[in-house]
Amino acid sequence: MGHRSATLNTRLRRTRAGAFYATLRACFFAGDTPVAQHAVYFPDAFLTQMREAMPSTLSFDEFISACQRPLRRSIRINTLKISVADFLALIAPYGWSLTPIPWCHEGFWIERDDEEALPLGSTAEHLSGLFYIQEASSMLPVAALFADDNHPQRVMDMAAAPGSKTTQIAARMGNRGAILANEFSASRVKVLHANISRCGIANTALTHFDGRVFGAALPEMFDAILLDAPCSGEGVVRKDPDALKNWSPESNLDIAATQRELLDSAFHALRPGGTLVYSTCTLNRQENEAVCLWLKETYADAVEFLPLGDLFPDADRALTPEGFLHVFPQIYDCEGFFVARLRKMSSLPAMPAPGIKWGRFLLPPSKAAKHYTLPRRPTPSDCYGMKISIFGSVKKEVWLFPAEIESLIGKVRFSRLGIKLAESHNKGYRWQHEATIALACHDSCSRVRTFCARGGGVVSRSGYLSANTPCR
C-alpha cells in the first residue's frame, strides 16, 4: 500500500494534477494528527464552570481523564464517489481497523499500523476524495439536519470552512438541489473550495460574507440551514491542548452575543416549515443552550425545538431537558460538541436591509453566459446521478451550474460557482482537471466517456463534445 501510494504521488507531482494535490496537502496536513501531545491547559475558572454545567450523572474526574487522552482518528466515506461496501472492500488488504460511528452510517473510527510511513492524509484514497478525515462528533450536526429523512432542495451552511459538513450535506443530498456554503474568513474560502473539489461536490456555490447579512438579504429562502457557529472551542482540547490559553468567562459572553446575531439571521433566512441546526464545539451553556433559549424567547411560537433523543442509540446519554445534545467528551470518547435542532413554524417580519453592495454575478447570465438544456439526450443526472442541467458558455470555457441556485442569482454575489468542464482549443474541447475530479465516481472516466458516447457531451456555442474528447 505505502509503495503504491508513494509511486502515485511521485507521478502526480510531475503532472498538472500534482499542483492540485500539492495544494490539498498544504491545506490539510497541519491537522493530520489530531491528538494531544502534552497535558491540556485548564484555567481554574473553566473547571469551576464545567463542574456547574455537567449533569450529575457524569463524572467530573472522567471528564478530565477523557480530555487528556489522545483523540481517536475518524473518517467519513464519501458516498458520492464510492459506496461504503466498496470502500471497505477496497481497503480490506491494507490492515486498517474500522469501527462504526453510531450516528453516521458513513463514519468510522480508524486505526492504522502504517501511520508513520504514510499519513492518512497522504493516501491515494484521501487525495482522490474517497473519504474525508472528520472528527466523529462533528458528523452529528448533519445527522441532525437530515434526521427526518427529509429532502431539502436548497440548503445553507452558514459557516462552512473547512468543508467537512458541507461535503457531508452534499453526500446526503446525492449532489442534488443546491447548497450555499458561506465562509466569512477569506483565507479559509480557498481551503473550502479545495475540499469541495476533491470530494466531487457539484451542487454547491460559495459565498464570502458575514453570516449576519443573510436574514435580510435572503429572507425565507432555504429549506434547511446549518449554523456551526464560531465558538470558544472548549470541546477541542484533545486535538489542541492549548485551546483554552486565551479562554475567559468574559469571552464566552462576547462570543454568545455574536452567536445570537448569527442565529437570528439564519432563522430569518429559513422558510416556514424548514429545519435549522445550531451547533458548536464548545461546552459552556452560555454559547449553547442559552443561545437557543434566547431565540425561543424572542420569537415564541415561531420556534419549535425538535428533540434529538432518537437520533442514534444511546443519544439520550447526552440529551438535555430541552431535547438538545450536549456531548461531553467522556460520553462517547470524542470531542465535546453541542447540537440543537429547530423548526420554523411561521413567517417573521423582515429584517432591516443589510446595507452592503452584493456586487454582480461572476458570470452574468444576460451577457457572458448562455444557458442550454439537453433535449432527448442523456443528462448529467443519467451518468453522474446529479440533478444539474444549466450549462454556461463563457468565452472559450464551458461551465456547469447547479439548477437550484438559479433563483439566487442577482440576490447574492458568489465567490465561486459551478464547475469548469472544458476549454476550447484549436483541435476541439479539452476536459479540465477540476471536472474529472468533481464528476468522478469510483469508476470515473468510464462514466465521462459513457456520457459522451451516448450522445450527451457538453453544450457550447459550437455544439457537443464528442466521445473522442480527451478526458484530461
C-alpha positions in Angstrom: 0.0 0.0 0.0 2.7 2.5 1.0 4.9 1.8 -2.0 1.9 2.0 -4.4 0.7 5.4 -3.0 4.3 6.8 -2.9 4.7 5.9 -6.6 1.4 7.5 -7.4 2.3 10.7 -5.5 5.6 10.9 -7.4 3.7 10.7 -10.7 1.2 13.3 -9.6 3.9 15.8 -8.8 5.1 15.6 -12.5 1.7 16.4 -13.8 -0.7 19.4 -13.8 -2.8 17.4 -11.3 0.2 17.4 -9.0 -0.2 21.1 -8.3 -3.8 20.5 -7.3 -2.9 17.7 -4.9 0.0 19.8 -3.5 -2.5 22.5 -2.6 -4.6 19.9 -0.8 -1.5 18.7 1.2 -0.7 22.2 2.3 -4.3 22.8 3.4 -4.8 19.6 5.3 -1.6 18.1 6.7 -1.4 20.6 9.5 -4.4 18.8 11.0 -3.4 15.4 10.0 -2.5 14.2 13.6 -5.3 15.4 15.9 -4.0 14.1 19.1 -2.9 15.7 22.4 0.9 15.8 22.6 1.1 17.1 26.2 -1.0 17.9 29.2 -4.1 20.0 28.5 -4.2 23.5 29.9 -7.3 24.1 32.1 -8.0 27.6 33.6 -9.4 27.4 37.1 -12.5 29.4 36.1 -13.1 26.9 33.3 -13.0 23.9 35.7 -15.4 25.7 38.0 -17.8 26.4 35.1 -17.6 22.8 33.9 -18.4 21.4 37.4 -21.6 23.6 37.4 -22.6 22.8 33.8 -22.0 19.0 33.9 -25.0 16.8 34.7 -24.9 14.9 38.0 -25.0 11.6 36.0 -21.5 12.3 34.6 -18.2 12.1 36.5 -16.0 15.2 36.5 -12.9 13.0 37.0 -13.8 11.1 33.9 -14.2 14.4 32.1 -10.6 15.4 33.0 -9.3 12.0 32.1 -11.1 12.0 28.7 -9.7 15.4 27.8 -6.1 14.1 28.5 -6.5 11.1 26.2 -5.4 11.2 22.6 -8.4 11.8 20.3 -9.5 8.8 18.2 -8.9 9.3 14.5 -12.1 9.1 12.4 -13.1 9.3 8.7 -16.3 9.6 6.7 -16.6 7.7 3.5 -17.6 10.0 0.6 -20.6 8.1 -0.9 -20.6 10.5 -3.9 -17.6 8.6 -5.2 -17.8 5.2 -3.6 -20.2 3.1 -1.6 -19.5 2.1 2.0 -19.4 -1.6 1.0 -17.0 -0.9 -1.9 -14.7 1.2 0.2 -14.5 -1.4 2.9 -13.6 -4.0 0.2 -11.0 -1.6 -1.3 -9.1 -1.1 2.0 -9.5 -4.6 3.3 -5.9 -5.6 2.2 -4.4 -2.6 4.0 -5.0 -3.8 7.5 -7.0 -0.8 8.6 -9.3 -1.4 11.6 -12.6 0.5 11.2 -15.2 0.8 14.0 -18.6 2.2 13.0 -19.7 5.6 14.4 -23.3 5.2 15.7 -24.7 8.5 14.4 -23.2 8.4 10.9 -23.6 5.3 8.6 -20.6 6.5 6.5 -18.4 7.3 9.6 -15.8 5.1 11.2 -13.1 5.4 13.8 -9.9 4.2 12.2 -6.7 2.6 13.5 -3.7 2.0 11.2 -0.3 0.5 11.7 1.4 2.4 8.9 0.6 5.9 10.0 4.3 7.0 10.3 5.2 5.5 6.9 2.2 7.1 5.1 0.0 9.6 6.9 -3.7 9.1 6.4 -4.0 12.4 4.5 -1.3 11.3 2.1 -3.1 8.1 0.9 -4.3 8.0 -2.7 -7.8 7.2 -1.3 -7.9 10.5 0.6 -6.4 12.6 -2.2 -8.9 11.3 -4.7 -11.8 12.2 -2.4 -12.9 8.7 -1.4 -13.0 9.7 2.3 -12.8 12.8 4.5 -10.8 13.0 7.7 -13.5 14.3 10.0 -13.9 14.2 13.8 -16.7 11.9 14.9 -18.7 14.4 16.9 -18.6 16.9 14.0 -20.7 14.4 12.0 -23.6 15.0 14.4 -25.0 18.3 13.1 -25.6 17.0 9.6 -27.1 13.8 11.0 -29.5 16.0 13.0 -30.3 18.1 9.9 -31.5 15.0 8.0 -33.0 13.2 11.0 -36.4 13.1 9.4 -35.1 11.7 6.1 -36.2 15.0 4.6 -35.1 16.0 1.1 -34.3 19.8 1.2 -33.7 21.3 -2.2 -31.9 24.5 -1.0 -29.6 24.3 2.0 -27.2 26.9 3.5 -24.1 26.1 5.5 -23.6 29.5 7.1 -20.0 28.9 8.5 -18.8 26.3 6.1 -14.9 26.1 6.2 -13.0 23.8 6.0 -15.9 21.9 4.4 -16.4 18.7 6.4 -20.1 19.4 7.0 -20.7 21.0 3.5 -19.4 17.8 1.9 -21.4 15.7 4.3 -24.6 17.6 3.4 -23.8 17.2 -0.3 -23.4 13.5 0.1 -26.8 13.3 1.9 -28.4 15.2 -0.9 -26.8 13.0 -3.5 -25.3 16.1 -5.2 -28.9 17.2 -6.0 -30.5 20.5 -5.2 -28.2 23.3 -4.2 -26.0 24.3 -1.2 -24.9 27.8 -0.4 -21.7 27.4 1.5 -20.7 30.6 3.2 -17.4 31.4 4.9 -16.5 34.8 6.5 -12.8 34.2 6.6 -11.2 35.0 3.3 -8.2 32.7 3.9 -10.5 29.7 4.6 -12.6 30.1 1.4 -9.7 28.6 -0.7 -9.5 25.6 1.6 -13.3 25.1 1.5 -13.2 25.1 -2.3 -10.3 22.6 -2.4 -12.2 20.2 -0.2 -15.4 20.6 -2.3 -13.5 19.9 -5.5 -11.6 16.9 -4.0 -14.9 15.3 -2.9 -16.7 15.8 -6.1 -19.3 18.3 -4.9 -21.2 19.7 -7.9 -24.2 21.3 -6.3 -22.5 24.0 -4.1 -22.0 27.7 -4.5 -19.5 29.6 -2.3 -20.0 33.0 -0.7 -17.8 35.1 1.5 -19.9 37.3 3.8 -20.6 37.9 7.4 -23.4 35.4 8.1 -25.4 38.2 9.9 -26.4 39.6 6.5 -28.3 36.6 5.1 -31.5 37.0 7.1 -32.1 40.4 5.5 -30.6 39.6 2.1 -32.2 36.1 1.5 -35.3 36.1 3.7 -37.1 32.7 4.0 -35.1 31.3 1.1 -33.8 28.0 2.4 -35.4 24.6 3.3 -32.6 23.8 5.8 -29.8 25.7 7.4 -26.8 24.5 9.3 -25.1 27.1 11.6 -22.0 25.5 13.1 -21.3 28.7 14.9 -17.9 30.2 15.8 -17.3 29.5 19.4 -14.7 29.3 22.2 -13.7 25.8 21.2 -13.7 24.3 24.7 -14.5 20.8 23.2 -11.4 20.5 21.1 -8.7 20.3 23.8 -8.0 16.7 22.9 -6.9 17.9 19.5 -5.4 21.2 20.6 -4.1 21.1 24.3 -3.6 24.8 24.2 -7.1 25.6 23.0 -8.0 27.3 26.3 -4.9 29.5 26.6 -6.9 32.6 25.8 -10.1 31.4 27.5 -12.1 33.7 29.9 -15.7 33.8 31.1 -16.0 37.3 29.6 -15.0 36.0 26.2 -17.8 33.4 26.4 -20.3 36.2 26.8 -18.9 38.2 23.9 -19.0 35.1 21.6 -22.5 34.3 22.7 -23.7 37.8 21.6 -22.3 37.2 18.1 -23.9 33.7 18.1 -27.3 35.2 18.8 -27.0 37.6 15.9 -25.9 34.7 13.6 -28.8 32.5 14.7 -31.2 35.3 14.3 -30.0 35.9 10.7 -30.2 32.1 10.0 -33.7 31.8 11.4 -34.9 34.7 9.1 -33.3 33.1 6.1 -35.2 29.8 6.8 -38.5 29.2 5.2 -41.5 28.4 7.4 -41.6 24.7 8.0 -37.8 24.5 7.4 -35.2 22.9 9.7 -32.3 24.7 11.3 -29.4 23.0 13.2 -27.3 25.1 15.6 -24.1 23.5 16.7 -20.8 24.4 18.4 -17.6 22.6 19.5 -17.8 24.2 23.0 -19.2 23.1 26.3 -20.5 26.1 28.3 -24.2 26.8 28.5 -23.9 30.4 27.6 -22.9 29.6 24.0 -25.2 26.6 23.7 -28.5 26.2 25.5 -28.8 29.9 26.4 -28.4 31.0 22.7 -31.2 28.6 21.6 -33.4 29.6 24.5 -32.9 33.3 23.6 -34.3 32.5 20.1 -37.3 30.8 21.6 -37.9 33.7 24.0 -37.6 36.2 21.1 -39.9 34.5 18.6 -42.0 32.3 20.9 -44.4 30.1 18.9 -42.4 30.6 15.7 -39.7 28.4 17.2 -40.1 24.7 17.8 -37.4 22.6 19.4 -37.1 19.1 17.8 -35.8 16.6 20.4 -32.8 14.5 19.3 -33.1 11.7 21.8 -33.9 9.2 19.0 -31.1 10.3 16.6 -29.0 7.2 17.3 -28.8 4.5 20.0 -27.7 6.0 23.4 -28.3 9.5 22.2 -30.3 10.0 25.5 -27.0 9.9 27.4 -26.2 13.4 26.0 -29.8 14.7 25.9 -30.7 18.0 27.7 -34.1 18.8 29.1 -34.8 20.9 26.0 -34.0 18.0 23.7 -30.6 19.2 22.6 -27.4 17.1 22.5 -24.7 18.4 24.9 -21.9 16.0 24.3 -19.1 15.9 26.9 -16.0 14.1 25.7 -16.2 11.2 28.1 -19.7 10.2 26.9 -18.8 8.8 23.5 -15.0 9.2 23.7 -14.9 12.0 21.2 -14.6 15.8 21.1 -17.1 17.9 23.0 -20.0 19.2 21.0 -23.4 20.7 21.2 -26.3 20.2 18.7 -29.8 21.7 18.6 -32.5 21.2 16.0 -35.2 23.7 15.4 -38.2 24.1 13.2 -39.6 27.5 11.9 -43.3 27.4 12.4 -44.4 30.7 10.9 -43.1 33.7 8.9 -41.4 36.6 10.6 -41.3 40.3 9.8 -38.4 41.2 7.5 -35.1 42.3 9.0 -33.6 45.7 8.0 -31.7 45.8 4.8 -28.1 44.7 5.3 -26.7 47.9 3.8 -24.0 46.3 1.7 -23.3 46.0 -2.0 -23.5 42.5 -3.3 -21.7 43.1 -6.5 -22.6 41.4 -9.7 -22.8 37.7 -10.5 -19.3 36.4 -11.6 -20.7 35.1 -14.9 -23.7 37.3 -15.7 -26.4 35.2 -17.5 -27.6 38.1 -19.6 -24.1 38.8 -21.1 -21.3 36.3 -20.6 -23.2 33.0 -20.2 -25.7 31.2 -22.3 -27.9 28.5 -20.8 -28.8 25.3 -22.6 -30.6 22.1 -21.9 -30.1 18.7 -23.5 -33.4 17.6 -25.0 -33.7 13.9 -25.9 -30.1 13.3 -24.9 -28.6 11.8 -21.7 -28.2 14.4 -19.0 -25.6 14.6 -16.2 -28.2 13.1 -14.0 -28.2 9.9 -16.1 -24.5 9.4 -15.8 -23.5 11.1 -12.6 -26.7 11.0 -10.5 -26.8 14.8 -10.4 -29.9 16.9 -10.9 -27.9 19.6 -12.7 -28.9 21.0 -16.0 -27.6 24.5 -16.5 -24.7 25.0 -18.8 -22.9 28.2 -19.4 -20.6 29.0 -22.3 -18.2 31.8 -21.3 -15.7 32.9 -23.9 -13.8 29.7 -24.6 -14.8 27.9 -21.4 -17.8 25.7 -20.6 -19.2 25.7 -17.1 -21.7 23.6 -15.2 -24.0 25.2 -12.7 -26.5 23.7 -10.2 -30.0 24.4 -11.4 -31.5 25.2 -7.9 -29.0 28.0 -7.5 -30.6 30.0 -10.3 -33.1 31.7 -8.1 -30.3 33.2 -6.0 -28.5 34.8 -9.0 -28.7 38.6 -8.6 -29.5 38.3 -4.9 -26.1 37.4 -3.7 -22.5 37.6 -5.1 -20.8 34.2 -5.3 -17.1 33.8 -4.7 -17.1 30.5 -6.6 -19.9 28.8 -8.5 -20.1 25.8 -10.8 -17.5 23.5 -12.3 -15.3 24.4 -15.2 -15.8 21.5 -17.5 -13.8 22.3 -20.7 -11.8 24.8 -22.6 -11.9 25.4 -26.3 -8.7 24.7 -28.3 -7.9 24.7 -32.0 -8.5 20.9 -32.1 -11.7 21.0 -30.0 -12.6 21.0 -26.4 -10.4 19.6 -23.6 -11.8 18.3 -20.3 -10.5 20.2 -17.3 -8.8 18.5 -14.3 -11.4 20.1 -12.0 -14.2 18.5 -13.9 -12.7 15.0 -13.9 -12.1 15.3 -10.1 -15.5 16.8 -9.3 -17.6 14.5 -11.6 -15.6 11.3 -10.9 -17.0 8.4 -9.1 -15.0 5.3 -8.3 -15.2 4.4 -12.0 -14.8 8.0 -13.0 -13.5 8.3 -16.6 -15.7 5.4 -17.8 -18.7 7.4 -16.8 -17.4 10.5 -18.5 -16.8 8.6 -21.7 -20.1 6.9 -21.4 -21.8 10.2 -21.2 -20.1 11.4 -24.4 -20.5 8.1 -26.2 -24.3 8.1 -25.6 -24.5 11.5 -27.3 -24.5 13.7 -24.3 -21.4 15.8 -24.3 -21.4 19.4 -23.1 -23.4 22.1 -24.8 -21.4 25.1 -26.1 -21.7 27.6 -28.8 -20.1 25.1 -31.2 -22.2 22.1 -30.2 -21.2 19.0 -28.2 -18.0 17.4 -27.1 -17.6 14.2 -28.9 -16.9 10.7 -27.5 -13.3 11.1 -28.5 -12.8 14.3 -26.5 -9.7 13.7 -24.3 -10.7 13.2 -20.6 -7.7 15.1 -19.1 
